[in-house]
Amino acid sequence: MVKIKPGAARQALQDASSRANQATVPPAADAKAVEKPATTEATPAGPKASATTTSKKRKSEMSLDDEIATYKQDLSHINTEGLPIDLTCNQVRSRINKLLDNNIMKKGEFCDAININPTSVNTFLSKSGTMDGSGSWVYNNAWRWFKQRELAGLKMPDVKKRQKTQSTAAAAGSRGASKAKAPPVSMTDISKIYLPGEETDSVPVYDSCDEIRRKINAHLKTPGLTTAQFCRDLYAQLHQPKGKCFQSKQLSDFRGKKGANAGCTSPIFYAAYVYFEKKRIAEGKPKSQHRLTMESIWAEKGGFDREHDGRHA
């Protein structure tokens, strides 16, 4: 019988215990092979994902410029493959128009961001049906661009609301502002301007539909001016209205058309012409070259044709 020294027995027991403890620790190579949950794929990562660091900062602490820069940053690393398109064409058009109207991005900048040429974007924006343009790459790419921001937890900056808040705050900080109510928007007073024919809603129109759309788009960039307020301003120009106050959808539908006479039958077209003509007179501005040309063409016919928009022969 072989005898083992007590010291050697204790050493063997310690070696066995050490090997058992080491076996419970997975090798370093295995630890790297463990996959992260799939849900982390949509989380912005790396230096581009400033939305992650921004979430640590209170939104109220961000300047408007910082908020805009955060929203339009490159988020192409966020994967949207396999996700169902959950917006209609009209909803995507509405978001694009809001993005452009609020000067968050220029049209060319947005076209580069979604990798689509401006002509295709203009064609898509000119459509008006719920799913008109569903076969366009603009619809698919623009939806993906907005979806990436949704997945990153970013909301489109409400530029007009922020500007109005800042304007009100600045007024409140001035002398005596605590007792005075700051005006929401600085607007031209057109209440004393009269146009021949307005009492019967028959003021001769000397602007094309595209020109009126250009004026509307520029006017809606007025700080603090809401679409709802502008609709009320337009409706106020009608003396014999045939319906309730204009809704934002009516304005959006008119703005979405394209063509010299596209939308000429809409009451929005007539009311907007009257509004901007009064505004021009109140501000003492001369007639534009476009206005003079239209007047020379249509004066003898009583103004621009508002009954035929080209859809019927």
Residue frames as qw, qx, qy, qz and C-alpha x, y, z in Angstrom:
[[0.000, 0.889, 0.458, 0.000, 0.00, 0.00, 0.00],
 [0.437, 0.370, -0.007, 0.820, 1.37, 3.36, -1.11],
 [0.292, -0.712, -0.435, 0.468, 1.34, 6.09, 1.50],
 [0.275, 0.706, 0.200, 0.622, 0.85, 9.73, 0.55],
 [0.336, -0.094, -0.389, 0.852, 2.33, 12.48, 2.55],
 [0.008, 0.738, 0.570, -0.360, -0.24, 14.81, 4.18],
 [0.034, -0.620, 0.137, 0.771, 1.25, 17.88, 2.47],
 [0.022, -0.092, 0.757, 0.647, 1.02, 16.30, -1.01],
 [0.032, 0.513, 0.857, 0.037, -2.65, 15.31, -0.41],
 [0.017, 0.761, 0.341, -0.552, -3.58, 18.88, 0.45],
 [0.039, -0.472, 0.423, 0.772, -1.79, 20.22, -2.66],
 [0.042, 0.150, 0.880, 0.449, -3.66, 17.77, -4.94],
 [0.017, 0.664, 0.720, -0.201, -7.00, 18.79, -3.41],
 [0.010, -0.717, -0.052, 0.696, -6.26, 22.49, -4.00],
 [0.048, -0.251, 0.654, 0.712, -5.30, 21.83, -7.64],
 [0.036, 0.382, 0.894, 0.229, -8.56, 19.95, -8.28],
 [0.002, -0.753, -0.512, 0.414, -10.63, 22.73, -6.68],
 [0.050, -0.583, 0.223, 0.780, -8.85, 25.35, -8.76],
 [0.038, -0.017, 0.794, 0.606, -9.54, 23.45, -12.00],
 [0.021, 0.568, 0.823, -0.022, -13.23, 23.10, -11.09],
 [0.011, -0.764, -0.260, 0.591, -13.59, 26.85, -10.49],
 [0.052, -0.429, 0.476, 0.766, -11.89, 27.68, -13.77],
 [0.126, 0.217, 0.893, 0.373, -14.25, 25.45, -15.74],
 [0.090, 0.720, 0.641, -0.252, -17.24, 27.59, -14.75],
 [0.021, 0.734, -0.082, -0.674, -15.79, 30.69, -16.48],
 [0.760, 0.569, 0.306, 0.062, -16.54, 30.74, -20.27],
 [0.625, -0.037, 0.261, 0.735, -13.54, 31.36, -22.55],
 [0.004, 0.554, -0.002, -0.833, -13.07, 34.93, -23.79],
 [0.056, 0.060, -0.702, -0.707, -13.76, 33.87, -27.39],
 [0.108, -0.484, -0.864, -0.086, -17.17, 32.50, -26.39],
 [0.073, -0.649, -0.420, 0.631, -18.09, 35.74, -24.63],
 [0.050, 0.389, -0.314, -0.865, -17.52, 37.70, -27.83],
 [0.092, -0.116, -0.855, -0.497, -19.74, 35.31, -29.77],
 [0.055, 0.540, 0.755, -0.368, -22.79, 36.06, -27.62],
 [0.114, 0.465, 0.464, 0.745, -25.20, 38.07, -29.80],
 [0.107, 0.127, 0.347, -0.923, -26.90, 41.21, -28.58],
 [0.376, 0.536, 0.698, -0.290, -30.72, 41.33, -28.66],
 [0.368, 0.435, 0.561, 0.601, -32.10, 42.31, -32.07],
 [0.069, -0.913, -0.403, 0.001, -33.87, 45.30, -30.55],
 [0.412, -0.683, 0.108, 0.593, -30.56, 47.13, -30.12],
 [0.530, 0.229, 0.508, 0.640, -30.18, 47.35, -33.89],
 [0.108, 0.801, 0.420, 0.412, -32.48, 50.37, -34.13],
 [0.428, -0.844, -0.115, 0.303, -30.63, 52.30, -31.42],
 [0.417, 0.864, -0.192, 0.207, -28.34, 54.99, -32.84],
 [0.829, -0.428, 0.089, 0.349, -24.70, 54.15, -32.09],
 [0.656, 0.172, 0.162, 0.717, -21.32, 55.70, -32.64],
 [0.216, -0.279, -0.081, 0.932, -20.45, 59.36, -33.08],
 [0.121, -0.258, -0.519, -0.806, -23.27, 59.97, -35.58],
 [0.408, -0.563, -0.702, -0.156, -26.00, 59.10, -33.12],
 [0.077, 0.219, -0.340, 0.911, -26.14, 62.39, -31.26],
 [0.597, -0.424, -0.304, -0.609, -29.81, 61.58, -30.58],
 [0.765, -0.276, -0.546, 0.202, -28.55, 59.18, -27.87],
 [0.413, -0.083, -0.368, 0.829, -26.55, 61.83, -26.10],
 [0.186, -0.323, -0.140, -0.917, -29.25, 64.41, -26.73],
 [0.623, -0.476, -0.554, -0.279, -31.73, 62.27, -24.79],
 [0.588, -0.318, -0.489, 0.561, -29.67, 63.01, -21.70],
 [0.115, -0.049, -0.078, 0.989, -30.21, 66.71, -22.22],
 [0.254, 0.598, 0.613, -0.450, -33.59, 68.25, -21.53],
 [0.408, 0.550, 0.548, 0.481, -35.26, 69.31, -24.77],
 [0.068, -0.967, -0.247, 0.001, -36.01, 72.72, -23.31],
 [0.478, -0.694, 0.253, 0.475, -32.27, 73.31, -22.94],
 [0.571, 0.130, 0.556, 0.590, -31.63, 72.87, -26.67],
 [0.152, 0.481, -0.125, -0.855, -31.64, 75.82, -29.02],
 [0.747, 0.504, 0.214, -0.377, -33.87, 75.63, -32.08],
 [0.449, 0.691, -0.536, -0.183, -30.81, 75.33, -34.33],
 [0.140, -0.370, 0.907, -0.145, -29.51, 72.41, -32.26],
 [0.638, 0.199, 0.634, -0.390, -32.89, 70.69, -32.37],
 [0.695, 0.635, -0.079, -0.328, -33.06, 71.06, -36.17],
 [0.258, 0.637, -0.724, -0.056, -29.48, 69.79, -36.58],
 [0.369, -0.190, 0.872, -0.260, -30.25, 66.78, -34.41],
 [0.721, 0.364, 0.430, -0.405, -33.38, 65.95, -36.38],
 [0.709, 0.667, -0.118, -0.196, -31.79, 66.08, -39.83],
 [0.251, -0.628, 0.728, 0.117, -28.56, 64.29, -38.93],
 [0.565, 0.304, -0.704, -0.306, -27.55, 61.20, -40.91],
 [0.635, -0.242, 0.608, -0.411, -29.30, 58.18, -39.38],
 [0.714, 0.364, -0.471, -0.368, -28.72, 55.79, -42.28],
 [0.180, 0.297, -0.911, 0.222, -27.21, 53.29, -39.86],
 [0.510, 0.048, 0.609, -0.605, -30.66, 52.62, -38.40],
 [0.020, -0.005, -0.922, -0.387, -32.07, 49.53, -40.11],
 [0.557, 0.188, 0.242, -0.772, -35.69, 49.65, -41.29],
 [0.371, 0.175, -0.815, -0.409, -35.60, 46.48, -43.40],
 [0.264, -0.232, -0.935, 0.045, -38.64, 44.28, -42.87],
 [0.093, 0.373, 0.521, -0.762, -40.72, 47.00, -41.23],
 [0.266, 0.629, 0.695, 0.226, -44.14, 47.60, -42.83],
 [0.099, 0.218, 0.121, 0.963, -44.75, 51.03, -44.37],
 [0.132, -0.552, -0.754, 0.332, -47.28, 52.51, -41.94],
 [0.083, 0.563, 0.100, -0.816, -47.93, 55.87, -43.65],
 [0.596, 0.652, 0.467, 0.040, -50.06, 56.67, -46.71],
 [0.524, 0.353, 0.225, 0.741, -48.66, 58.67, -49.61],
 [0.103, -0.842, -0.203, -0.490, -50.60, 61.73, -48.44],
 [0.658, -0.744, -0.030, 0.110, -49.18, 61.40, -44.93],
 [0.731, -0.124, 0.182, 0.646, -45.65, 61.23, -46.32],
 [0.287, 0.606, 0.273, 0.690, -46.38, 64.24, -48.55],
 [0.363, -0.884, -0.184, -0.232, -47.69, 66.13, -45.52],
 [0.728, -0.573, 0.067, 0.370, -44.48, 65.46, -43.58],
 [0.610, 0.174, 0.255, 0.730, -42.29, 66.51, -46.51],
 [0.058, 0.764, 0.274, 0.581, -44.26, 69.75, -46.95],
 [0.536, -0.838, -0.100, -0.018, -44.04, 70.47, -43.22],
 [0.770, -0.286, 0.134, 0.555, -40.29, 69.82, -43.30],
 [0.444, 0.337, 0.292, 0.777, -39.81, 72.23, -46.22],
 [0.132, -0.830, -0.318, -0.439, -42.33, 74.87, -45.10],
 [0.592, -0.799, -0.048, 0.094, -40.64, 75.17, -41.71],
 [0.331, 0.834, -0.410, 0.163, -37.21, 75.58, -43.35],
 [0.792, -0.465, 0.395, 0.014, -35.91, 72.57, -41.45],
 [0.587, -0.122, 0.615, 0.512, -34.37, 71.44, -44.73],
 [0.323, 0.525, -0.313, -0.722, -34.13, 72.88, -48.23],
 [0.896, 0.297, 0.096, -0.316, -35.68, 70.79, -50.99],
 [0.610, 0.600, -0.515, 0.053, -32.29, 70.05, -52.55],
 [0.118, -0.484, 0.767, -0.405, -30.90, 69.01, -49.17],
 [0.737, -0.021, 0.510, -0.443, -33.83, 66.66, -48.59],
 [0.842, 0.466, -0.170, -0.210, -33.46, 65.17, -52.09],
 [0.361, 0.577, -0.703, 0.207, -29.81, 64.40, -51.31],
 [0.390, -0.343, 0.703, -0.485, -30.78, 62.88, -47.96],
 [0.798, 0.142, 0.488, -0.325, -33.22, 60.38, -49.53],
 [0.338, -0.254, 0.752, 0.506, -31.08, 59.93, -52.67],
 [0.419, 0.614, 0.663, 0.089, -33.84, 61.02, -55.09],
 [0.280, 0.163, 0.265, 0.908, -33.66, 63.70, -57.80],
 [0.152, 0.272, 0.302, -0.901, -35.75, 66.91, -57.36],
 [0.424, 0.055, -0.494, -0.757, -37.92, 66.20, -60.42],
 [0.468, -0.210, -0.855, -0.077, -39.18, 62.95, -58.92],
 [0.165, -0.314, -0.638, 0.683, -39.84, 64.65, -55.57],
 [0.248, 0.202, -0.027, -0.947, -41.81, 67.44, -57.28],
 [0.483, -0.059, -0.689, -0.537, -43.87, 64.87, -59.19],
 [0.392, -0.282, -0.845, 0.231, -44.66, 62.99, -55.99],
 [0.060, -0.320, -0.449, 0.832, -45.62, 66.19, -54.14],
 [0.293, 0.085, -0.289, -0.908, -47.94, 67.26, -56.97],
 [0.418, -0.248, -0.830, -0.275, -50.18, 64.23, -56.44],
 [0.354, -0.337, 0.271, -0.829, -53.09, 64.37, -54.01],
 [0.825, -0.199, -0.388, -0.360, -54.78, 60.95, -53.67],
 [0.747, -0.587, 0.259, -0.174, -54.39, 58.91, -50.49],
 [0.789, -0.251, 0.484, 0.281, -52.08, 56.43, -52.18],
 [0.616, 0.784, 0.013, 0.080, -51.22, 58.32, -55.38],
 [0.209, 0.807, -0.520, 0.185, -47.50, 57.85, -55.92],
 [0.833, -0.411, 0.346, -0.135, -47.25, 54.54, -54.07],
 [0.929, 0.242, 0.119, 0.252, -45.04, 53.16, -56.83],
 [0.294, 0.870, -0.233, 0.321, -42.57, 56.02, -56.54],
 [0.711, 0.028, -0.457, 0.533, -39.19, 55.57, -54.91],
 [0.047, -0.489, 0.214, -0.844, -39.82, 58.94, -53.27],
 [0.741, -0.456, -0.109, -0.481, -42.59, 57.35, -51.19],
 [0.928, -0.149, -0.294, 0.173, -40.40, 54.46, -50.08],
 [0.583, 0.225, -0.310, 0.717, -37.21, 56.44, -49.40],
 [0.170, -0.529, 0.132, -0.821, -38.95, 59.36, -47.70],
 [0.810, -0.466, -0.167, -0.315, -40.90, 56.99, -45.44],
 [0.856, -0.060, -0.326, 0.397, -37.64, 55.24, -44.46],
 [0.304, 0.405, -0.247, 0.827, -36.02, 58.62, -43.68],
 [0.448, -0.528, 0.079, -0.717, -38.87, 59.67, -41.37],
 [0.911, -0.296, -0.260, -0.121, -39.06, 56.16, -39.81],
 [0.688, 0.158, -0.413, 0.575, -35.39, 56.28, -38.86],
 [0.023, -0.420, 0.277, -0.864, -36.06, 59.43, -36.87],
 [0.740, -0.411, -0.104, -0.523, -39.07, 57.85, -35.21],
 [0.913, -0.113, -0.354, 0.167, -36.96, 54.86, -34.17],
 [0.488, 0.232, -0.368, 0.757, -34.32, 57.23, -32.79],
 [0.289, -0.649, -0.582, 0.396, -37.00, 58.94, -30.68],
 [0.173, -0.195, 0.091, 0.961, -36.80, 62.23, -32.58],
 [0.276, 0.746, 0.586, -0.156, -39.82, 64.41, -33.34],
 [0.398, 0.540, 0.270, 0.690, -39.87, 66.99, -36.12],
 [0.225, -0.236, -0.316, 0.891, -39.11, 70.40, -34.55],
 [0.091, 0.823, 0.559, 0.042, -42.16, 72.65, -34.29],
 [0.441, 0.152, 0.041, 0.883, -40.35, 75.68, -35.66],
 [0.148, -0.603, -0.265, -0.738, -43.29, 78.09, -35.61],
 [0.662, -0.677, -0.313, -0.079, -44.18, 77.18, -32.03],
 [0.715, -0.280, -0.139, 0.626, -40.57, 77.59, -30.88],
 [0.283, 0.304, 0.131, 0.900, -40.24, 80.93, -32.68],
 [0.352, -0.692, -0.316, -0.545, -43.50, 82.15, -31.20],
 [0.741, -0.578, -0.281, 0.194, -42.41, 81.07, -27.71],
 [0.611, -0.093, -0.041, 0.785, -39.05, 82.81, -28.10],
 [0.069, 0.492, 0.234, 0.836, -40.72, 85.95, -29.43],
 [0.524, -0.719, -0.325, -0.319, -43.16, 86.01, -26.53],
 [0.760, -0.441, -0.214, 0.427, -40.37, 85.41, -24.01],
 [0.454, 0.144, 0.043, 0.878, -38.33, 88.26, -25.49],
 [0.173, -0.618, -0.267, -0.719, -41.32, 90.60, -25.30],
 [0.676, -0.653, -0.337, -0.054, -41.99, 89.57, -21.72],
 [0.709, -0.275, -0.158, 0.630, -38.45, 90.49, -20.77],
 [0.246, 0.440, 0.121, 0.855, -38.76, 94.02, -22.10],
 [0.008, 0.050, 0.428, -0.903, -39.85, 97.00, -20.00],
 [0.505, 0.145, 0.225, -0.820, -43.49, 96.80, -19.04],
 [0.437, 0.117, -0.777, -0.439, -44.01, 93.54, -20.92],
 [0.065, -0.144, -0.927, 0.340, -45.49, 91.89, -17.87],
 [0.285, 0.460, 0.483, -0.688, -48.53, 94.17, -18.15],
 [0.475, 0.515, -0.259, -0.665, -48.85, 94.17, -21.92],
 [0.842, 0.168, 0.510, -0.051, -50.00, 91.34, -24.14],
 [0.165, -0.453, 0.619, 0.620, -47.51, 90.68, -26.93],
 [0.712, 0.430, -0.104, -0.546, -49.05, 90.34, -30.40],
 [0.871, -0.052, 0.486, 0.052, -48.83, 86.74, -31.69],
 [0.647, 0.240, 0.454, 0.564, -47.77, 87.74, -35.21],
 [0.010, -0.560, 0.080, 0.825, -46.78, 91.00, -36.86],
 [0.425, 0.449, 0.733, 0.283, -49.28, 91.23, -39.73],
 [0.036, 0.067, 0.267, 0.961, -50.17, 93.91, -42.29],
 [0.299, 0.453, 0.587, -0.601, -53.55, 95.51, -41.54],
 [0.035, 0.108, 0.694, 0.711, -55.72, 95.02, -44.63],
 [0.074, 0.542, 0.777, -0.310, -59.06, 95.74, -42.96],
 [0.162, 0.719, 0.153, -0.658, -59.37, 99.18, -44.61],
 [0.008, -0.303, 0.678, 0.670, -58.55, 98.02, -48.15],
 [0.668, 0.421, 0.452, -0.415, -61.47, 97.58, -50.54],
 [0.180, -0.161, 0.766, 0.596, -61.33, 95.82, -53.93],
 [0.549, 0.216, -0.148, -0.794, -64.08, 96.36, -56.53],
 [0.718, 0.072, -0.585, -0.371, -66.36, 93.34, -56.67],
 [0.197, 0.185, -0.879, 0.392, -65.48, 91.88, -53.28],
 [0.486, -0.025, 0.436, -0.757, -68.99, 92.36, -51.87],
 [0.880, 0.223, 0.013, -0.418, -70.19, 89.71, -54.36],
 [0.700, -0.337, 0.592, 0.212, -66.97, 87.67, -54.31],
 [0.734, 0.580, 0.307, 0.175, -66.26, 88.62, -57.90],
 [0.164, -0.849, 0.328, 0.381, -62.95, 90.48, -57.72],
 [0.778, 0.585, -0.226, -0.030, -61.12, 89.96, -61.04],
 [0.795, -0.461, 0.313, 0.240, -58.11, 87.68, -60.49],
 [0.519, 0.804, -0.288, 0.014, -54.80, 88.48, -62.17],
 [0.231, -0.585, 0.774, -0.068, -52.55, 85.73, -60.81],
 [0.687, 0.138, -0.673, -0.238, -52.06, 82.12, -61.87],
 [0.870, -0.448, -0.124, -0.162, -52.60, 79.27, -59.43],
 [0.828, 0.054, -0.248, 0.500, -48.87, 78.54, -59.31],
 [0.194, 0.513, -0.195, 0.813, -48.14, 82.18, -58.44],
 [0.589, -0.595, 0.022, -0.547, -50.68, 82.12, -55.62],
 [0.942, -0.242, -0.196, 0.122, -49.14, 78.89, -54.31],
 [0.597, 0.300, -0.269, 0.693, -45.73, 80.59, -54.32],
 [0.153, -0.579, 0.153, -0.786, -47.12, 83.49, -52.28],
 [0.813, -0.477, -0.103, -0.318, -48.85, 81.14, -49.83],
 [0.896, -0.043, -0.269, 0.350, -45.68, 79.10, -49.27],
 [0.372, 0.385, -0.260, 0.804, -43.68, 82.26, -48.60],
 [0.383, -0.577, 0.036, -0.720, -46.35, 83.76, -46.32],
 [0.881, -0.386, -0.232, -0.144, -46.64, 80.60, -44.19],
 [0.713, 0.109, -0.374, 0.583, -43.01, 81.08, -43.16],
 [0.156, -0.707, 0.109, -0.681, -44.07, 84.13, -41.14],
 [0.256, 0.099, -0.806, 0.525, -42.92, 83.46, -37.53],
 [0.224, 0.140, 0.632, -0.729, -45.86, 82.60, -35.31],
 [0.596, 0.210, -0.186, -0.752, -48.38, 82.20, -38.14],
 [0.469, -0.005, 0.876, -0.113, -50.30, 78.93, -38.00],
 [0.023, -0.139, -0.806, -0.575, -52.05, 77.21, -40.87],
 [0.082, -0.619, -0.771, 0.125, -55.34, 77.43, -38.97],
 [0.068, -0.692, -0.182, 0.695, -54.99, 81.20, -38.55],
 [0.022, -0.275, 0.537, 0.797, -54.14, 81.67, -42.21],
 [0.025, -0.367, -0.877, -0.307, -57.23, 79.64, -43.19],
 [0.072, -0.741, -0.558, 0.367, -59.32, 82.02, -41.05],
 [0.089, -0.562, 0.158, 0.807, -57.64, 85.03, -42.69],
 [0.004, -0.012, 0.744, 0.669, -58.51, 83.70, -46.14],
 [0.054, -0.532, -0.843, -0.052, -62.08, 82.83, -45.21],
 [0.078, -0.675, -0.344, 0.648, -62.57, 86.39, -43.97],
 [0.030, -0.286, 0.416, 0.863, -62.10, 87.63, -47.56],
 [0.084, -0.319, -0.843, -0.424, -65.35, 85.94, -48.67],
 [0.299, -0.006, 0.219, -0.929, -68.57, 87.97, -48.35],
 [0.815, 0.071, -0.046, -0.573, -70.86, 85.23, -49.66],
 [0.078, -0.379, 0.922, -0.017, -69.21, 81.99, -48.49],
 [0.755, 0.017, -0.417, -0.505, -70.80, 78.73, -49.59],
 [0.826, -0.153, -0.531, 0.117, -69.51, 76.65, -46.70],
 [0.644, -0.743, -0.070, 0.169, -67.84, 76.63, -43.31],
 [0.132, -0.888, 0.403, 0.178, -64.43, 78.09, -42.59],
 [0.671, 0.535, -0.513, -0.024, -61.58, 76.67, -44.67],
 [0.888, -0.416, 0.191, 0.041, -59.87, 73.60, -43.23],
 [0.264, -0.690, 0.589, 0.328, -56.14, 72.93, -43.41],
 [0.624, 0.105, 0.740, 0.228, -56.81, 69.98, -45.74],
 [0.483, 0.814, 0.321, -0.001, -58.39, 72.30, -48.32],
 [0.009, 0.929, -0.326, -0.176, -55.32, 74.50, -48.19],
 [0.496, -0.410, 0.732, 0.225, -53.02, 71.48, -48.37],
 [0.668, 0.406, 0.612, 0.119, -54.90, 70.07, -51.37],
 [0.374, 0.924, 0.069, -0.038, -54.57, 73.36, -53.24],
 [0.175, -0.829, 0.506, 0.161, -50.88, 73.68, -52.39],
 [0.646, -0.190, 0.722, 0.160, -50.28, 70.13, -53.59],
 [0.689, 0.629, 0.361, 0.017, -51.42, 70.86, -57.15],
 [0.389, -0.414, 0.401, 0.719, -49.17, 72.02, -59.95],
 [0.320, 0.438, 0.638, 0.546, -50.07, 74.06, -63.03],
 [0.027, 0.136, 0.051, 0.989, -51.15, 77.57, -63.99],
 [0.542, -0.249, -0.162, -0.786, -54.86, 76.74, -63.67],
 [0.573, -0.142, -0.802, 0.088, -54.67, 73.67, -61.41],
 [0.295, -0.417, -0.650, 0.562, -56.97, 74.49, -58.49],
 [0.011, -0.154, -0.136, -0.979, -58.54, 77.59, -60.05],
 [0.487, -0.474, -0.526, -0.511, -62.05, 76.43, -59.05],
 [0.550, -0.350, -0.621, 0.436, -61.07, 76.23, -55.38],
 [0.200, -0.937, -0.214, -0.190, -62.35, 79.06, -53.17],
 [0.681, -0.531, 0.077, 0.499, -58.87, 79.01, -51.60],
 [0.531, 0.227, 0.337, 0.744, -57.46, 80.36, -54.90],
 [0.008, 0.772, 0.327, 0.546, -59.86, 83.30, -55.07],
 [0.523, -0.838, -0.152, 0.011, -59.65, 84.17, -51.35],
 [0.719, -0.345, 0.128, 0.590, -55.86, 84.01, -51.39],
 [0.400, 0.439, 0.298, 0.747, -55.67, 86.34, -54.40],
 [0.208, -0.860, -0.250, -0.394, -57.89, 88.89, -52.65],
 [0.690, -0.681, -0.057, 0.240, -55.85, 88.59, -49.45],
 [0.671, -0.171, 0.204, 0.692, -52.46, 89.08, -51.12],
 [0.253, 0.603, 0.329, 0.681, -53.74, 91.88, -53.38],
 [0.362, -0.892, -0.178, -0.205, -55.00, 93.78, -50.33],
 [0.740, -0.527, 0.068, 0.411, -51.71, 93.12, -48.58],
 [0.583, 0.219, 0.260, 0.737, -49.76, 94.47, -51.59],
 [0.015, 0.772, 0.270, 0.576, -51.83, 97.65, -51.63],
 [0.567, -0.813, -0.128, -0.011, -51.61, 98.14, -47.85],
 [0.727, -0.410, 0.169, 0.525, -47.81, 97.83, -48.00],
 [0.192, 0.886, -0.122, -0.405, -47.59, 100.23, -50.95],
 [0.491, -0.268, 0.705, 0.434, -45.80, 97.74, -53.19],
 [0.404, 0.445, -0.374, -0.706, -45.98, 97.99, -57.01],
 [0.928, 0.212, 0.137, -0.275, -47.51, 95.32, -59.24],
 [0.576, -0.355, 0.655, 0.337, -45.08, 92.56, -60.20],
 [0.188, 0.365, -0.634, -0.655, -44.18, 91.84, -63.81],
 [0.002, 0.189, 0.977, 0.094, -46.24, 88.65, -63.58],
 [0.158, 0.600, 0.606, -0.498, -49.24, 90.64, -62.38],
 [0.213, 0.603, -0.176, -0.748, -48.89, 93.18, -65.21],
 [0.119, 0.182, -0.849, -0.482, -48.64, 90.42, -67.80],
 [0.041, 0.359, 0.926, -0.109, -51.70, 88.60, -66.43],
 [0.183, 0.637, 0.368, -0.652, -53.66, 91.84, -66.37],
 [0.211, 0.476, -0.439, -0.732, -52.85, 92.57, -70.01],
 [0.133, 0.012, -0.939, -0.317, -54.05, 89.09, -70.97],
 [0.153, -0.417, -0.892, 0.085, -57.16, 88.77, -68.83],
 [0.061, 0.265, 0.286, -0.919, -58.45, 92.32, -68.24],
 [0.418, 0.088, -0.369, -0.825, -60.86, 92.24, -71.18],
 [0.552, -0.152, -0.790, -0.219, -62.20, 88.85, -70.02],
 [0.598, -0.650, -0.051, -0.467, -62.98, 90.00, -66.51],
 [0.441, -0.630, 0.605, -0.205, -60.00, 88.33, -64.90],
 [0.063, 0.328, -0.938, -0.091, -58.40, 84.88, -64.88],
 [0.710, -0.113, -0.503, -0.480, -60.73, 81.97, -65.73],
 [0.262, -0.324, 0.751, -0.512, -61.81, 80.40, -62.42],
 [0.817, 0.098, 0.224, -0.522, -64.30, 77.90, -63.89],
 [0.923, 0.346, -0.164, -0.030, -62.12, 75.65, -66.08],
 [0.484, -0.715, 0.499, 0.072, -59.13, 73.93, -64.51],
 [0.268, 0.552, -0.732, -0.296, -58.20, 71.82, -67.53],
 [0.365, -0.073, 0.912, -0.173, -59.77, 68.57, -66.28],
 [0.535, 0.531, 0.639, -0.155, -62.70, 68.89, -68.68],
 [0.378, 0.208, 0.515, 0.741, -62.78, 69.72, -72.36]]
